[in-house]
Amino acid sequence: METPATVLIAGAGIGGLTLALALQKHCGIDGSSIEVYEQATAFTDNAGGAVGLYANGLRVLRDISPELLAAVREAGYDYIYRRWLRHDGTEVACARESALTDEDDLQSIGIRRWKLQKALYDAAVAAGVQITFKARTESVTTREDGLVDVAFASGATRTARLVIGADGLKSKVREAVVGPLSAEFTGVTCLMGAAKVPSKVRGICFPSSSTTKNHACYYPTGDGEQIFQLYFPADTPDDAWGALSADEGLRQCSELAAKLEGDGWDASFVEPLRSAENVIRVGLFAREPLDAWATPSGRVILLGDAAHPPVPYIGQGAMMAMEDVGVLARLLKHHCRVGAAAFDPSDASLSAAAASYQALRIPRVRTILGSSHTLGKTQQLRADSWWYNLKREWTIRLQVALYGTLPIMKPGAGYDFASEVDAFLADESDP
Ligand SMILES: Cc1cc2nc3c(=O)[nH]c(=O)nc-3n(C[C@H](O)[C@H](O)[C@H](O)COP(=O)(O)OP(=O)(O)OC[C@H]3O[C@@H](n4cnc5c(N)ncnc54)[C@H](O)[C@@H]3O)c2cc1C
């Protein structure tokens, strides 16, 4: 019989690759015993999309290795400012991003998704992690002997001692934990793209309009490059992460640019749309947070979007995936590795690790998702009502003056996963 994989990770996205590195670093698992299976045929340079990375996620990368953090920072671009603007370009308030953390190497950055993935992928390959492309997980079954069988779309199968579902919003692994589940379209769609147009100010900005039903976010990802995310109501749901062809992307962005221009949006917001590249149209989906992220045996565990739907308004979806990784790796180390002994995922140790993981992560993610929904609602309301917008502008000004930034941003970036795990384990061992 083939030797079961020690750890099998479904999905080589941000969460899956970061977990492979964290397990190798903290749990003493040899890279060759960590198998990652990804449905994509390969990673493509210059593919679309970007994310903002904040101190809470960057802490997890630093904990894996300062070199990994440095490589990611090198591929990204520091924000200095966080600005709230009106659609005509006038400023409501401006905060320094350093209000979120005073640690230099944890300052927020914007980064193209493919560059982040490449930094993680290169590090994982260097660590000897086994990554297989064109391997779409179809089903996951826990056997009577406790091992887990994974079946792939190709018809191949693999058995593992521990399976992690890092396979995103439409996770197949999740079905083994909570059964089939669908997410509901929120009625909001986002058009997101990159443009070789320098940002006027080095930072992230949020233009909002009280006369048009759009709100947006722009941030730089390099010298002379910025990302735009335009949110607008839509009747029909778009599939998550729909990359558009170059022509179709430019057509949709130009159409939107003409509309925004007609509605009085400042040229600095319209221009990037006219030279858009790598356009993605993504419908925003939501569902109630899950109460279970693992099977009772702890042999199948979910993380990232597979466990919780992303709500991008607060820029914390990928950060939640990274926090999941940081917490899970530490708990697996605590429960499944005694001293310098080899990683031993027994039934008892895995179910204890999974129980602690859920106890720590489910309430935390619920809070951040709640804040993200609140922020999203205020953005949409600003687009709906001039009166609400006026009140909101004064609230933003006041909060920035009092707290240095919007206080709703602080619990996200401020989370130190390592201290949280240490405090949790200390509480657990104190009768
Ligand atoms: C418009 C928008 C803007 C956002 N902006 C930000 C931001 O600024 N900051 C932030 O932190 N977050 C942001 N997010 C959220 C963030 O993108 C996600 O939360 C993050 O990508 C989750 O990482 P993940 O690894 O869990 O999933 P993913 O990144 O989706 O990775 C899942 C991986 O699994 C693979 N896969 C899927 N199904 C299977 C299968 N059956 N078998 C094998 N492989 C499979 C996929 O191909 C993919 O590689 C944003 C989201 C949206 C929609």
The ligand as a Gaussian input file, in Angstrom:
#p B3LYP/6-31G(d) Opt

LIG

0 1
 C      -12.636000      42.340000      -5.090000
 C      -11.870000      41.719000      -3.972000
 C      -10.838000      42.441000      -3.364000
 C      -10.123000      41.883000      -2.301000
 N       -9.141000      42.633000      -1.692000
 C       -8.483000      42.120000      -0.623000
 C       -7.472000      42.881000       0.064000
 O       -7.154000      44.019000      -0.293000
 N       -6.841000      42.312000       1.146000
 C       -7.168000      41.049000       1.574000
 O       -6.595000      40.582000       2.580000
 N       -8.105000      40.304000       0.934000
 C       -8.768000      40.791000      -0.145000
 N       -9.713000      40.042000      -0.776000
 C      -10.000000      38.675000      -0.295000
 C       -8.936000      37.682000      -0.719000
 O       -8.733000      37.737000      -2.103000
 C       -9.324000      36.247000      -0.330000
 O       -9.868000      36.256000       0.958000
 C       -8.085000      35.346000      -0.354000
 O       -7.650000      35.181000      -1.679000
 C       -8.376000      33.974000       0.278000
 O       -7.272000      33.114000       0.131000
 P       -7.490000      31.545000       0.029000
 O       -6.133000      30.960000      -0.098000
 O       -8.384000      31.083000       1.112000
 O       -8.333000      31.326000      -1.302000
 P       -7.916000      31.614000      -2.793000
 O       -6.954000      32.731000      -2.887000
 O       -9.195000      31.681000      -3.560000
 O       -7.130000      30.291000      -3.223000
 C       -7.789000      29.058000      -3.416000
 C       -6.925000      28.212000      -4.338000
 O       -7.516000      26.928000      -4.435000
 C       -7.637000      26.551000      -5.787000
 N       -8.805000      25.662000      -5.867000
 C      -10.115000      25.992000      -5.829000
 N      -10.890000      24.894000      -5.866000
 C      -10.045000      23.838000      -5.918000
 C      -10.238000      22.433000      -5.951000
 N      -11.459000      21.894000      -5.936000
 N       -9.147000      21.633000      -5.994000
 C       -7.882000      22.165000      -5.991000
 N       -7.642000      23.495000      -5.982000
 C       -8.711000      24.319000      -5.918000
 C       -7.802000      27.858000      -6.540000
 O       -7.422000      27.723000      -7.905000
 C       -6.851000      28.763000      -5.757000
 O       -5.532000      28.685000      -6.221000
 C      -10.441000      40.572000      -1.846000
 C      -11.460000      39.832000      -2.471000
 C      -12.184000      40.403000      -3.505000
 C      -13.290000      39.608000      -4.132000

